[in-house]
Amino acid sequence: MTRIVADTTSGIAPDMARKLDIPLIPQIINFGEDSFREGVDIDQAGFMSRLRASKALPKTAAPYPGDFIEAFKRLTANGESVVCIHPSIDVSGTVRSALTAREACPGADIRIVDTRTIAGPLASMVLEADRAAKAGASADQVETLLNGMIKRARIYFMVDTLEYLQRGGRIGGAAALLGSVLQIKPILTFAGGRIDQFEKERTKRRALARIKELVLIEADRSGQAHVTVMHAEAPEEAEQVAASLKESLGSAEILIMDLVPAIITHAGPGALAVGFFTPAI
């Protein structure tokens, strides 16, 4: 049987991961000299409390290779293959950490997949890969499934302030300053595994409306869109966006997810995103 490994940037709820027996390797959150493993040493409430109280923004780091090694050795003990599914290498060192850990497991069949995305679409890939694996798919077949999804993954998002992205090195200082002065609400996207500015709107309302419009234009309509609405302490807005998209798309289910601390560190409180998949070509 093929086994799946993921990490906490997927945003998959710990209870669901335990039920499915998918190890979620924790990202590292650093507040000054204090380091925490996401979801292990610090939870969402504890992180937000520290974030509000801290004078300096936290920093993130890739998971410890040792956490990967522990999972790899447990899952491959009976000769099973592992497909390890993680965020874009351009925004996270998770793939590199997994590759380092794989070297400590010679002879094991461990595939490391860079999904070129993060959060909701990453969660959808992990869950689809797990369904396929439990249905009997080989590691090669799971990789083929993921490669097809990687090409179709999209995320559009907006943030309350560009400060977090700027201080985390995700956008330039000049862009952040200009956005703050003009009260511009840029629509951001993942393009080629990196964060890029897609469009600019003058109000939050218009930015949200445009994001919904983009989803309706681009999302798959055959039942394979896997739409996720992600937020950082913006549950009411997330519910409204999800309800609007569900009505317009006729989608049976739209998953609403909390953004995890490792992502809030860069996006900031108030961030809201929609992830989905375009039609297969």
LUMZA-248090 format. One record per residue (C-alpha): residue number from 1; residue in one letter; x, y, z. Coordinates in pm, 1 decimal. Layout:
+-----+------+----------+----------+----------+
| seq | type |        u |        v |        w |
+-----+------+----------+----------+----------+
| NUM |    a |        X |        Y |        Z |
...
+-----+------+----------+----------+----------+
//
This chain:
+-----+------+----------+----------+----------+
| seq | type |        u |        v |        w |
+-----+------+----------+----------+----------+
|   1 |    m |      0.0 |      0.0 |      0.0 |
|   2 |    t |    112.0 |    354.4 |    -70.8 |
|   3 |    r |    121.2 |    585.6 |    231.1 |
|   4 |    i |     87.8 |    964.6 |    232.4 |
|   5 |    v |    285.7 |   1219.1 |    435.5 |
|   6 |    a |    200.7 |   1589.3 |    449.3 |
|   7 |    d |    286.3 |   1890.0 |    664.5 |
|   8 |    t |     96.6 |   2152.5 |    858.9 |
|   9 |    t |     99.7 |   2415.5 |    580.5 |
|  10 |    s |   -174.6 |   2206.8 |    417.0 |
|  11 |    g |   -413.1 |   2326.1 |    687.5 |
|  12 |    i |   -564.3 |   1979.1 |    724.1 |
|  13 |    a |   -727.3 |   1955.5 |   1066.0 |
|  14 |    p |   -523.5 |   1740.7 |   1309.3 |
|  15 |    d |   -829.4 |   1528.8 |   1393.2 |
|  16 |    m |   -882.5 |   1449.6 |   1025.0 |
|  17 |    a |   -513.7 |   1368.4 |    975.7 |
|  18 |    r |   -518.9 |   1129.8 |   1272.1 |
|  19 |    k |   -836.1 |    962.9 |   1145.1 |
|  20 |    l |   -678.8 |    910.5 |    801.8 |
|  21 |    d |   -336.0 |    823.0 |    949.9 |
|  22 |    i |   -163.3 |   1094.7 |    749.5 |
|  23 |    p |    139.3 |   1227.5 |    940.8 |
|  24 |    l |    140.4 |   1609.1 |    944.2 |
|  25 |    i |    502.0 |   1716.8 |    983.1 |
|  26 |    p |    504.9 |   2041.6 |   1185.9 |
|  27 |    q |    644.5 |   2368.2 |   1058.9 |
|  28 |    i |    862.9 |   2567.2 |   1299.7 |
|  29 |    i |    752.9 |   2904.7 |   1440.5 |
|  30 |    n |   1018.0 |   3122.4 |   1604.8 |
|  31 |    f |    933.4 |   3406.8 |   1841.1 |
|  32 |    g |   1277.3 |   3547.2 |   1917.0 |
|  33 |    e |   1472.7 |   3270.2 |   2088.1 |
|  34 |    d |   1163.3 |   3055.6 |   2144.5 |
|  35 |    s |   1090.4 |   2785.8 |   1886.1 |
|  36 |    f |    764.1 |   2596.7 |   1855.1 |
|  37 |    r |    650.7 |   2308.9 |   1637.1 |
|  38 |    e |    322.7 |   2411.1 |   1479.0 |
|  39 |    g |     31.4 |   2209.4 |   1614.5 |
|  40 |    v |    257.4 |   2031.8 |   1864.9 |
|  41 |    d |    411.5 |   2294.1 |   2092.5 |
|  42 |    i |    177.4 |   2577.9 |   1995.9 |
|  43 |    d |   -182.6 |   2580.3 |   1874.8 |
|  44 |    q |   -376.2 |   2843.6 |   1680.0 |
|  45 |    a |   -502.1 |   3028.9 |   1987.7 |
|  46 |    g |   -159.9 |   3030.4 |   2151.7 |
|  47 |    f |      3.4 |   3156.8 |   1833.9 |
|  48 |    m |   -245.9 |   3441.8 |   1787.6 |
|  49 |    s |   -203.7 |   3544.4 |   2150.7 |
|  50 |    r |    173.5 |   3561.3 |   2113.1 |
|  51 |    l |    146.2 |   3739.1 |   1778.3 |
|  52 |    r |    -64.7 |   4017.9 |   1930.3 |
|  53 |    a |    168.3 |   4053.9 |   2229.2 |
|  54 |    s |    498.8 |   4036.3 |   2039.3 |
|  55 |    k |    677.5 |   4356.7 |   1937.1 |
|  56 |    a |    863.4 |   4171.1 |   1660.9 |
|  57 |    l |    702.3 |   3950.5 |   1397.7 |
|  58 |    p |    771.4 |   3577.4 |   1431.0 |
|  59 |    k |    973.3 |   3387.6 |   1174.0 |
|  60 |    t |    916.0 |   3047.0 |   1022.0 |
|  61 |    a |   1151.0 |   2759.3 |    950.0 |
|  62 |    a |   1122.5 |   2427.4 |    771.7 |
|  63 |    p |   1031.5 |   2116.3 |    971.3 |
|  64 |    y |   1309.7 |   1927.5 |   1143.3 |
|  65 |    p |   1442.1 |   1638.8 |    930.0 |
|  66 |    g |   1410.5 |   1419.2 |   1238.6 |
|  67 |    d |   1032.8 |   1452.4 |   1231.7 |
|  68 |    f |   1032.1 |   1329.8 |    872.4 |
|  69 |    i |   1269.1 |   1044.4 |    951.9 |
|  70 |    e |   1042.5 |    921.1 |   1231.7 |
|  71 |    a |    740.9 |    916.6 |    999.9 |
|  72 |    f |    930.8 |    762.9 |    708.8 |
|  73 |    k |   1070.9 |    476.1 |    915.9 |
|  74 |    r |    731.5 |    395.8 |   1067.7 |
|  75 |    l |    548.2 |    394.1 |    735.7 |
|  76 |    t |    810.8 |    202.6 |    535.4 |
|  77 |    a |    881.4 |    -61.6 |    799.7 |
|  78 |    n |    674.7 |   -316.3 |    607.1 |
|  79 |    g |    811.1 |   -221.3 |    266.1 |
|  80 |    e |    535.8 |     23.0 |    177.8 |
|  81 |    s |    595.8 |    324.0 |    -48.7 |
|  82 |    v |    557.6 |    681.7 |     74.9 |
|  83 |    v |    446.7 |    986.3 |   -121.5 |
|  84 |    c |    543.0 |   1301.0 |     65.6 |
|  85 |    i |    338.0 |   1605.5 |    -45.1 |
|  86 |    h |    454.4 |   1958.3 |     36.0 |
|  87 |    p |    438.1 |   2332.8 |    -46.5 |
|  88 |    s |    633.8 |   2513.0 |   -315.0 |
|  89 |    i |   1008.6 |   2503.6 |   -259.3 |
|  90 |    d |   1017.1 |   2874.9 |   -351.7 |
|  91 |    v |    828.1 |   2973.4 |    -35.3 |
|  92 |    s |    921.7 |   2694.6 |    205.7 |
|  93 |    g |   1221.6 |   2476.9 |    289.6 |
|  94 |    t |    993.4 |   2180.2 |    362.4 |
|  95 |    v |   1085.2 |   1988.6 |     45.5 |
|  96 |    r |   1456.7 |   2029.2 |    120.2 |
|  97 |    s |   1406.0 |   1901.4 |    475.1 |
|  98 |    a |   1216.6 |   1598.8 |    343.7 |
|  99 |    l |   1491.5 |   1525.9 |     90.9 |
| 100 |    t |   1750.8 |   1539.1 |    369.5 |
| 101 |    a |   1544.5 |   1298.2 |    577.0 |
| 102 |    r |   1505.7 |   1056.7 |    286.4 |
| 103 |    e |   1883.2 |   1010.6 |    279.0 |
| 104 |    a |   1856.7 |    856.9 |    627.3 |
| 105 |    c |   1622.6 |    587.5 |    492.3 |
| 106 |    p |   1827.0 |    406.2 |    225.0 |
| 107 |    g |   1638.0 |    146.0 |     26.8 |
| 108 |    a |   1294.8 |    287.8 |    111.5 |
| 109 |    d |   1064.5 |    401.5 |   -171.3 |
| 110 |    i |    997.6 |    763.0 |    -69.7 |
| 111 |    r |    871.2 |   1014.6 |   -328.4 |
| 112 |    i |    896.2 |   1387.7 |   -244.7 |
| 113 |    v |    643.4 |   1602.1 |   -434.8 |
| 114 |    d |    672.0 |   1981.5 |   -466.5 |
| 115 |    t |    312.2 |   2087.0 |   -536.0 |
| 116 |    r |    408.2 |   2446.8 |   -632.2 |
| 117 |    t |    125.5 |   2570.0 |   -408.0 |
| 118 |    i |     23.2 |   2585.8 |    -42.0 |
| 119 |    a |   -275.6 |   2574.3 |    196.3 |
| 120 |    g |   -616.0 |   2475.6 |     48.0 |
| 121 |    p |   -504.6 |   2335.5 |   -288.9 |
| 122 |    l |   -223.7 |   2150.5 |   -111.4 |
| 123 |    a |   -479.9 |   1999.8 |    128.6 |
| 124 |    s |   -696.2 |   1892.7 |   -166.6 |
| 125 |    m |   -398.7 |   1718.6 |   -328.1 |
| 126 |    v |   -312.0 |   1539.2 |     -4.3 |
| 127 |    l |   -668.9 |   1417.9 |     47.3 |
| 128 |    e |   -710.8 |   1307.7 |   -315.7 |
| 129 |    a |   -376.2 |   1125.6 |   -302.4 |
| 130 |    d |   -481.4 |    951.8 |     19.6 |
| 131 |    r |   -814.4 |    842.7 |   -133.5 |
| 132 |    a |   -633.5 |    700.5 |   -434.9 |
| 133 |    a |   -374.2 |    524.3 |   -220.7 |
| 134 |    k |   -637.3 |    366.2 |      2.2 |
| 135 |    a |   -819.5 |    251.3 |   -312.3 |
| 136 |    g |   -506.4 |     63.1 |   -417.1 |
| 137 |    a |   -316.7 |    314.1 |   -632.7 |
| 138 |    s |     57.5 |    259.0 |   -660.5 |
| 139 |    a |    310.7 |    530.4 |   -578.2 |
| 140 |    d |    358.0 |    589.4 |   -951.7 |
| 141 |    q |    -17.3 |    632.1 |   -997.9 |
| 142 |    v |    -41.6 |    871.4 |   -703.4 |
| 143 |    e |    242.9 |   1079.4 |   -845.7 |
| 144 |    t |     67.2 |   1092.9 |  -1182.7 |
| 145 |    l |   -253.4 |   1208.6 |  -1013.0 |
| 146 |    l |    -65.9 |   1482.3 |   -826.6 |
| 147 |    n |    121.5 |   1600.9 |  -1134.7 |
| 148 |    g |   -210.1 |   1649.3 |  -1310.7 |
| 149 |    m |   -348.9 |   1850.1 |  -1018.0 |
| 150 |    i |    -35.7 |   2064.9 |   -977.6 |
| 151 |    k |    -85.1 |   2216.1 |  -1322.8 |
| 152 |    r |   -443.7 |   2313.6 |  -1241.0 |
| 153 |    a |   -404.1 |   2459.0 |   -888.8 |
| 154 |    r |   -489.6 |   2826.7 |   -835.2 |
| 155 |    i |   -498.4 |   3060.1 |   -534.0 |
| 156 |    y |   -618.3 |   3420.0 |   -522.2 |
| 157 |    f |   -593.9 |   3608.1 |   -195.7 |
| 158 |    m |   -596.1 |   3943.1 |    -23.1 |
| 159 |    v |   -443.6 |   4067.7 |    300.9 |
| 160 |    d |   -546.0 |   4338.7 |    545.0 |
| 161 |    t |   -196.9 |   4486.9 |    543.3 |
| 162 |    l |    111.5 |   4431.3 |    328.8 |
| 163 |    e |    336.8 |   4470.1 |    634.3 |
| 164 |    y |    364.9 |   4098.0 |    702.2 |
| 165 |    l |    451.1 |   4007.3 |    343.6 |
| 166 |    q |    703.9 |   4289.0 |    323.0 |
| 167 |    r |    877.3 |   4208.9 |    653.3 |
| 168 |    g |    884.4 |   3841.5 |    564.5 |
| 169 |    g |   1055.9 |   3921.3 |    234.1 |
| 170 |    r |    761.7 |   3810.3 |     17.3 |
| 171 |    i |    712.8 |   4153.4 |   -146.1 |
| 172 |    g |    933.5 |   4462.6 |   -177.5 |
| 173 |    g |    920.9 |   4749.7 |     69.7 |
| 174 |    a |    828.7 |   5003.0 |   -197.3 |
| 175 |    a |    521.5 |   4803.5 |   -301.4 |
| 176 |    a |    412.5 |   4768.9 |     61.0 |
| 177 |    l |    457.1 |   5141.3 |    128.8 |
| 178 |    l |    269.7 |   5242.2 |   -186.2 |
| 179 |    g |    -14.8 |   5004.6 |   -105.3 |
| 180 |    s |    -47.0 |   5145.1 |    246.9 |
| 181 |    v |    -38.4 |   5509.9 |    140.3 |
| 182 |    l |   -295.8 |   5467.9 |   -135.9 |
| 183 |    q |   -509.6 |   5220.3 |     61.5 |
| 184 |    i |   -481.6 |   4980.5 |   -232.7 |
| 185 |    k |   -605.9 |   4625.7 |   -183.0 |
| 186 |    p |   -396.7 |   4413.7 |   -417.6 |
| 187 |    i |   -518.9 |   4074.5 |   -527.5 |
| 188 |    l |   -228.9 |   3835.3 |   -491.5 |
| 189 |    t |   -179.6 |   3494.8 |   -645.5 |
| 190 |    f |     52.4 |   3197.7 |   -656.0 |
| 191 |    a |    225.9 |   3192.0 |   -994.0 |
| 192 |    g |    501.8 |   2944.3 |  -1068.3 |
| 193 |    g |    523.3 |   2854.4 |   -701.6 |
| 194 |    r |    571.6 |   3216.0 |   -588.2 |
| 195 |    i |    357.2 |   3500.8 |   -462.3 |
| 196 |    d |    282.0 |   3760.3 |   -729.8 |
| 197 |    q |     56.4 |   4061.2 |   -748.3 |
| 198 |    f |   -229.4 |   3987.3 |   -988.2 |
| 199 |    e |   -441.8 |   4303.7 |   -985.1 |
| 200 |    k |   -507.7 |   4611.1 |   -771.6 |
| 201 |    e |   -841.4 |   4725.1 |   -630.5 |
| 202 |    r |   -919.4 |   5040.4 |   -434.9 |
| 203 |    t |  -1143.8 |   4878.8 |   -172.6 |
| 204 |    k |  -1168.5 |   4552.0 |     13.3 |
| 205 |    r |  -1522.9 |   4499.4 |   -115.1 |
| 206 |    r |  -1411.2 |   4530.5 |   -476.3 |
| 207 |    a |  -1114.0 |   4300.3 |   -417.5 |
| 208 |    l |  -1340.6 |   4030.4 |   -271.5 |
| 209 |    a |  -1585.5 |   4067.3 |   -559.1 |
| 210 |    r |  -1303.7 |   4034.7 |   -811.3 |
| 211 |    i |  -1163.6 |   3722.3 |   -643.1 |
| 212 |    k |  -1506.4 |   3558.8 |   -660.7 |
| 213 |    e |  -1534.1 |   3660.6 |  -1026.0 |
| 214 |    l |  -1196.8 |   3502.5 |  -1105.3 |
| 215 |    v |  -1300.4 |   3176.6 |   -939.5 |
| 216 |    l |  -1624.0 |   3165.2 |  -1138.3 |
| 217 |    i |  -1433.8 |   3227.7 |  -1463.0 |
| 218 |    e |  -1154.2 |   2976.9 |  -1406.4 |
| 219 |    a |  -1280.9 |   2695.6 |  -1181.1 |
| 220 |    d |  -1355.1 |   2348.1 |  -1310.0 |
| 221 |    r |  -1729.8 |   2280.4 |  -1341.5 |
| 222 |    s |  -1716.6 |   1900.5 |  -1360.1 |
| 223 |    g |  -1698.2 |   1844.4 |   -984.8 |
| 224 |    q |  -1318.6 |   1856.6 |   -964.0 |
| 225 |    a |  -1272.4 |   2221.0 |   -860.3 |
| 226 |    h |  -1203.9 |   2133.5 |   -491.9 |
| 227 |    v |  -1279.6 |   2491.4 |   -384.7 |
| 228 |    t |  -1140.8 |   2597.6 |    -47.5 |
| 229 |    v |  -1192.2 |   2929.6 |    128.9 |
| 230 |    m |   -910.4 |   3008.9 |    370.3 |
| 231 |    h |   -892.5 |   3285.1 |    629.4 |
| 232 |    a |   -696.2 |   3424.2 |    923.1 |
| 233 |    e |   -948.2 |   3535.4 |   1185.2 |
| 234 |    a |  -1205.7 |   3638.8 |    924.4 |
| 235 |    p |  -1469.0 |   3364.4 |    968.4 |
| 236 |    e |  -1773.4 |   3572.1 |    873.3 |
| 237 |    e |  -1616.5 |   3691.9 |    547.9 |
| 238 |    a |  -1504.8 |   3337.2 |    469.8 |
| 239 |    e |  -1858.6 |   3205.0 |    526.9 |
| 240 |    q |  -2004.1 |   3473.8 |    300.1 |
| 241 |    v |  -1754.8 |   3404.9 |     21.3 |
| 242 |    a |  -1810.1 |   3029.0 |     48.1 |
| 243 |    a |  -2189.1 |   3067.0 |     40.6 |
| 244 |    s |  -2173.4 |   3295.8 |   -262.5 |
| 245 |    l |  -1941.0 |   3062.8 |   -453.7 |
| 246 |    k |  -2143.6 |   2754.8 |   -362.5 |
| 247 |    e |  -2457.8 |   2913.4 |   -502.2 |
| 248 |    s |  -2286.7 |   3032.3 |   -820.5 |
| 249 |    l |  -2088.8 |   2714.7 |   -885.9 |
| 250 |    g |  -2354.9 |   2471.6 |   -772.8 |
| 251 |    s |  -2077.4 |   2302.1 |   -577.6 |
| 252 |    a |  -2174.8 |   2024.2 |   -336.3 |
| 253 |    e |  -1909.0 |   2125.6 |    -85.2 |
| 254 |    i |  -1675.8 |   2417.5 |    -29.1 |
| 255 |    l |  -1426.4 |   2362.8 |    250.0 |
| 256 |    i |  -1361.9 |   2655.4 |    484.9 |
| 257 |    m |  -1018.5 |   2639.0 |    647.3 |
| 258 |    d |   -826.2 |   2838.5 |    905.8 |
| 259 |    l |   -489.9 |   2952.9 |    776.1 |
| 260 |    v |   -220.3 |   2801.6 |    996.3 |
| 261 |    p |     38.8 |   2999.2 |   1198.3 |
| 262 |    a |    320.7 |   2940.8 |    945.7 |
| 263 |    i |    110.4 |   3115.4 |    679.8 |
| 264 |    i |    -38.4 |   3386.3 |    905.3 |
| 265 |    t |    320.1 |   3480.5 |    993.8 |
| 266 |    h |    358.8 |   3603.6 |    634.9 |
| 267 |    a |      2.0 |   3697.4 |    538.9 |
| 268 |    g |   -111.3 |   3850.7 |    867.6 |
| 269 |    p |   -448.2 |   3846.4 |   1047.6 |
| 270 |    g |   -745.1 |   3924.2 |    824.8 |
| 271 |    a |   -605.6 |   3747.9 |    519.2 |
| 272 |    l |   -861.6 |   3572.1 |    302.1 |
| 273 |    a |   -793.5 |   3334.9 |     12.1 |
| 274 |    v |   -975.1 |   3108.7 |   -230.1 |
| 275 |    g |   -806.7 |   2800.8 |   -372.6 |
| 276 |    f |   -941.6 |   2584.3 |   -653.0 |
| 277 |    f |   -852.4 |   2381.4 |   -961.9 |
| 278 |    t |   -906.5 |   2469.5 |  -1325.9 |
| 279 |    p |  -1044.9 |   2217.0 |  -1577.0 |
| 280 |    a |   -817.5 |   1936.7 |  -1690.4 |
| 281 |    i |   -671.3 |   1990.8 |  -2035.1 |
+-----+------+----------+----------+----------+
//
